[in-house]
């Protein structure tokens, strides 16, 4: 960078005396118009609060708020060092850093020229090597995202903090405890554990905490809460977390908690070389149900296609078209009701079909009441393993997080049926069932797939 002239330095110094307040900075330098919720946080910073936690619903402007804090701290705190983190590269680079870039473009002079913005970093012109902000994704396997930073004006900005692995906070405990350091955590409250949860519970006395439900923000469409309530139910954890900004209930009879699902939505994995693609096909029985074609390759759930109103042959045609292009190793089909016809037609066309009848006897019949219960339990264990990656599909999330289970008088685990679920006013978990079926080959003995022309197109490469 070119050296800063003495006149320009004096101009900057005079300007800084007028915007030491973060609220003044947001309005006068960024031309931002904070909501009442955002204003509360900025005023807390002005009062000198240095440990802040914000739980919120969706769309209230928390990432924009973090970007204002970053640009303010970087502008007014000499030698500022600002590590920023989030659970995924998308959240950090596209969303948070996208907000930083957006508001940097709006900055007024002389402040704008003082900050050089690049992908994943922002540096002050006076001392770019020691006066900067940097973005590092927080991962369990590399927990040093917040480690190793020093300086008298440290600020840690943590977006979607509920999804940050505990290992990241453990490694960074020393840095986060630096006297005078600013720590701002924000996010949807998805988990009943971790540093973000503790900030609102056992460590609440150490934090200035804020709660921003979506319906209280002018940035959120007024119909958003109504739509979410209609889709998932006001008593669902999805509604609690995404709209109310409340931590999930984690009822004891919920099979899969939202705290298991959220990390899988944020997890970025690559399938192993030997992982083969399989399809799960749940065939609709009634008018409101969906026919779902879901792909899974190892830990990665891929594309999900859902249809209504298709007859048996139309469903078989859709699956066959996808299968010819994607060459799945197995196609798991729910053969109860209309699915039997779909499975028969796919076999005629030469595909390796694995029929699944969820009401049948479980592979581990001493532990599970039926096959459906065993397969849904395997989905839970798969999510618990930490090796699962789910697509951002709201319907799938809702279905996975709202399945109930119990224990029979014989001591066997029993997952609720589709009919029992509908009695609770919820839709059929068609997407969840399509995923559940892809675990059938792990629960049951191998099937002889050599029926008619079935499987011959792929015999050699799959080792059959």
Buried (B, 14 or more C-beta within 10 A) or exposed (E): EEEBEEEBEEEBEEBBEEBEBBBBBBBBBBEBEBBEBBBBBBBBBBEEBBBBBBBBBBBBBBBBBBBBBBBBBBBBBEBBBBBBBBBBBBBBBEBBBBBBBEBBEEBEEBBBEBBBBEEBBBBBBBEBEBBBBBBBBBBBEEBEBBBEBEBEBBBBBBBBBBBBBBBBBEBBEEBBEBEEBBBBBBBBBBBBEBBBBBBBEEBEEEBBBBBBBBBBBEEBEEEBBEEBBEBBBEEBBBBBBBBBBBBBBEEEEBBBBBBBBBBBBBBEEEBEEEBBBBBBBBBBBEEEBBBBBBBBBBBBBEEBBBBEEBEBEEBBBBBBEBBEEEBBBBBBBBBBEBBBBBBBBBBBBBBBBBBBBBEBEBBBEEEBBBBBBBBBBBBBEBBEEBBBBBBEBEBBBBBBBBBBBBEEEEEBBBBBBBEEBBEEEBBBBBBBBBBBBBBBBEBBEEBEBEEEEBBBBBEEEBEB
